[in-house]
Amino acid sequence: MNRCRKRRVLSGVGALPLLMFTAGSAFAQAHPNPATPDSLRQIQMMEPRMGPPGTEVSLYTENIPLQARVVVGLGAIGTGFEELGTGDQGEFGEIGATVRVPETAAWDRAVVFIIFNGNFAPTGLSDPFHVTDTGGRVQRTGTIVEQENGCVMFEDLDGYSYTLTGDLEDAQTGDSLIVEGTASRSVACPQADTIEVDRLEETEPVERVHPEPFR
């Protein structure tokens, strides 16, 4: 497992604020100011991008508006968030954080790290983080949307795209499926992460989750 520790976040950056996760401090909270992902700044670095609960994840970004207080949370599209830590920005707006994926995070949906200001208004959003089981497996519900150039493209209920490999039986474009398998960075189909499918199940078509990241 690629575990990024606090020292790496600070390397070469100078006096960079670090958001520390404190055991027992996380809590779920309904977000008072909904925002769509397109309206938020993209967190520039997240490492690693997948792992089981307990994985330490390093975040770094320099593009968030200056704010007196910074809060890092974790949640899935259309849900509340869990607060992981607080801190301040550097004088040039830089934010570095090492946070731990909570033990309550489930393997059946991607989650995102989100940065809030002191009033819990969202200002930054990460790429999806894939919570896995201890074997590196995930579960996703969605639809095969395209099969082209040997890449089987699958879109889950949150609108995230994956390429499917492995035993797909006779699955076709338009099929709604629950898939389970090992998640990895894609090589042959670089436009999305890959799920090496070892189990799939047909399901009734289901509606995508509300596009707001937090309600």
C-alpha positions as CSV (number, residue, x, y, z in Angstrom):
1,M,0.0,0.0,0.0
2,N,1.3,3.4,-0.9
3,R,1.0,5.4,2.4
4,C,1.9,9.0,2.1
5,R,3.0,10.5,5.4
6,K,2.9,14.1,6.7
7,R,6.6,14.6,6.0
8,R,6.2,14.1,2.3
9,V,3.4,16.7,2.1
10,L,5.7,19.2,3.7
11,S,8.7,18.5,1.6
12,G,9.9,21.5,-0.4
13,V,6.9,23.6,0.6
14,G,8.1,25.5,3.7
15,A,5.9,26.3,6.6
16,L,2.8,24.6,5.2
17,P,-0.3,24.2,7.4
18,L,-1.1,20.5,8.0
19,L,-4.6,19.2,8.7
20,M,-4.4,16.5,11.3
21,F,-6.9,13.8,11.8
22,T,-7.8,13.3,15.4
23,A,-9.3,10.0,16.4
24,G,-12.9,10.5,17.5
25,S,-13.2,14.0,16.1
26,A,-15.0,13.0,12.9
27,F,-18.8,13.4,12.7
28,A,-21.5,13.4,10.0
29,Q,-23.2,16.6,9.2
30,A,-25.7,17.8,6.7
31,H,-24.2,20.5,4.4
32,P,-26.1,23.8,4.5
33,N,-24.9,25.2,1.2
34,P,-25.2,22.7,-1.7
35,A,-22.8,23.0,-4.6
36,T,-22.2,21.1,-7.8
37,P,-18.7,19.7,-8.5
38,D,-18.3,22.0,-11.5
39,S,-18.5,25.0,-9.2
40,L,-15.7,23.9,-6.9
41,R,-11.9,24.2,-7.4
42,Q,-10.2,20.9,-8.1
43,I,-7.8,19.6,-5.4
44,Q,-4.6,19.3,-7.4
45,M,-3.0,16.3,-5.7
46,M,-4.3,13.2,-4.0
47,E,-2.2,10.1,-3.2
48,P,-3.0,7.3,-3.1
49,R,-6.3,7.2,-5.1
50,M,-7.6,4.0,-3.6
51,G,-7.3,1.8,-0.5
52,P,-9.2,0.2,2.4
53,P,-10.5,2.1,5.4
54,G,-7.6,3.3,7.5
55,T,-5.5,4.3,4.5
56,E,-3.7,7.6,5.0
57,V,-4.2,10.0,2.0
58,S,-2.1,13.1,1.3
59,L,-3.8,16.1,-0.3
60,Y,-2.1,19.2,-1.6
61,T,-3.5,22.2,-3.5
62,E,-2.6,25.8,-4.2
63,N,-5.8,27.0,-5.9
64,I,-8.3,27.4,-3.1
65,P,-9.4,31.0,-2.3
66,L,-7.8,32.4,0.9
67,Q,-9.9,31.6,3.9
68,A,-9.3,32.0,7.7
69,R,-10.2,28.4,8.5
70,V,-10.0,25.2,6.4
71,V,-12.0,22.0,7.1
72,V,-11.4,18.7,5.2
73,G,-14.3,16.3,4.9
74,L,-15.1,13.1,3.2
75,G,-18.4,11.9,1.6
76,A,-20.1,10.5,-1.4
77,I,-22.2,12.4,-4.0
78,G,-25.6,13.4,-2.7
79,T,-24.7,12.7,1.0
80,G,-23.5,14.6,4.1
81,F,-19.9,14.7,4.9
82,E,-17.7,13.5,7.7
83,E,-15.2,16.0,9.1
84,L,-11.6,14.7,9.2
85,G,-9.6,17.7,10.3
86,T,-9.1,21.5,10.4
87,G,-6.3,23.9,9.8
88,D,-5.2,27.2,8.1
89,Q,-3.8,28.1,4.7
90,G,-0.3,29.2,4.1
91,E,0.4,32.8,3.1
92,F,0.2,32.0,-0.6
93,G,-3.0,30.0,-0.3
94,E,-1.4,26.5,-0.2
95,I,-3.0,23.7,1.7
96,G,-1.5,20.4,2.7
97,A,-3.3,17.6,4.5
98,T,-2.7,14.0,5.6
99,V,-6.0,12.4,6.6
100,R,-7.2,8.9,7.2
101,V,-10.1,7.2,5.5
102,P,-12.6,6.4,8.3
103,E,-13.4,2.8,9.1
104,T,-17.0,3.4,8.3
105,A,-16.3,4.1,4.6
106,A,-17.9,1.5,2.4
107,W,-16.6,-0.2,-0.7
108,D,-19.7,0.2,-2.8
109,R,-19.3,3.9,-3.8
110,A,-16.5,6.2,-4.6
111,V,-16.0,9.0,-2.1
112,V,-14.5,12.5,-2.4
113,F,-12.4,14.7,-0.2
114,I,-13.9,18.2,0.1
115,I,-12.5,21.4,1.5
116,F,-14.8,23.8,3.3
117,N,-14.2,27.2,4.8
118,G,-15.1,28.1,8.4
119,N,-18.8,28.5,7.5
120,F,-18.8,25.0,5.9
121,A,-19.2,26.5,2.4
122,P,-17.5,24.1,0.0
123,T,-14.4,25.5,-1.9
124,G,-12.5,22.4,-3.2
125,L,-13.2,18.9,-4.3
126,S,-10.9,15.9,-5.0
127,D,-11.0,13.3,-7.7
128,P,-12.9,10.2,-6.6
129,F,-11.2,8.0,-4.0
130,H,-12.0,4.3,-4.3
131,V,-12.5,2.7,-1.0
132,T,-11.6,-1.0,-1.3
133,D,-11.8,-4.1,0.9
134,T,-8.6,-5.5,2.2
135,G,-8.1,-7.4,-1.1
136,G,-8.3,-4.2,-3.2
137,R,-11.8,-5.0,-4.4
138,V,-14.7,-2.6,-5.0
139,Q,-18.4,-2.9,-5.8
140,R,-20.2,-0.6,-8.2
141,T,-23.8,-0.3,-9.5
142,G,-24.2,1.3,-13.0
143,T,-24.5,0.8,-16.7
144,I,-22.3,-0.2,-19.6
145,V,-22.4,2.9,-21.7
146,E,-19.9,2.1,-24.5
147,Q,-17.7,-0.6,-26.0
148,E,-15.0,0.7,-28.3
149,N,-11.4,-0.2,-29.2
150,G,-11.5,-3.0,-26.7
151,C,-12.5,-0.8,-23.8
152,V,-15.8,-1.6,-22.0
153,M,-16.9,1.7,-20.4
154,F,-19.1,1.5,-17.3
155,E,-20.7,4.5,-15.6
156,D,-21.8,4.2,-11.9
157,L,-24.6,5.9,-10.2
158,D,-22.5,8.9,-9.2
159,G,-21.5,9.5,-12.8
160,Y,-17.9,8.1,-12.4
161,S,-16.5,6.1,-15.3
162,Y,-14.6,2.9,-15.2
163,T,-13.3,0.4,-17.7
164,L,-14.3,-3.2,-17.1
165,T,-12.1,-6.2,-17.7
166,G,-12.2,-9.8,-16.8
167,D,-15.2,-12.2,-17.2
168,L,-18.0,-10.0,-18.4
169,E,-20.1,-13.0,-19.6
170,D,-22.4,-11.7,-22.4
171,A,-22.8,-8.2,-21.0
172,Q,-23.7,-5.6,-23.6
173,T,-23.9,-1.8,-23.9
174,G,-27.0,-0.6,-22.0
175,D,-27.0,-3.4,-19.5
176,S,-27.4,-2.3,-15.8
177,L,-25.1,-4.3,-13.6
178,I,-23.7,-4.7,-10.1
179,V,-20.0,-5.5,-10.5
180,E,-17.4,-6.5,-8.0
181,G,-13.7,-6.8,-8.7
182,T,-10.2,-5.5,-8.1
183,A,-9.7,-1.7,-8.7
184,S,-6.5,-0.4,-10.4
185,R,-5.2,2.5,-12.5
186,S,-6.0,1.9,-16.1
187,V,-3.2,1.3,-18.6
188,A,-4.9,0.1,-21.8
189,C,-7.9,2.5,-21.4
190,P,-6.4,5.5,-19.7
191,Q,-9.6,7.6,-19.6
192,A,-10.9,5.8,-16.5
193,D,-9.8,3.6,-13.6
194,T,-10.2,-0.2,-14.2
195,I,-12.3,-2.8,-12.4
196,E,-11.1,-6.4,-13.0
197,V,-14.5,-8.0,-12.6
198,D,-14.8,-11.3,-10.8
199,R,-18.5,-11.1,-10.1
200,L,-21.4,-9.4,-11.9
201,E,-25.1,-9.4,-11.5
202,E,-27.8,-7.9,-13.7
203,T,-30.0,-5.3,-12.0
204,E,-33.0,-3.1,-12.9
205,P,-32.1,0.3,-14.4
206,V,-31.7,2.8,-11.6
207,E,-31.6,6.6,-11.5
208,R,-28.3,8.4,-11.0
209,V,-27.7,10.1,-7.7
210,H,-28.6,13.8,-7.3
211,P,-25.6,15.7,-8.8
212,E,-24.9,17.9,-5.8
213,P,-22.0,16.5,-3.7
214,F,-23.5,17.5,-0.4
215,R,-27.0,18.5,0.7
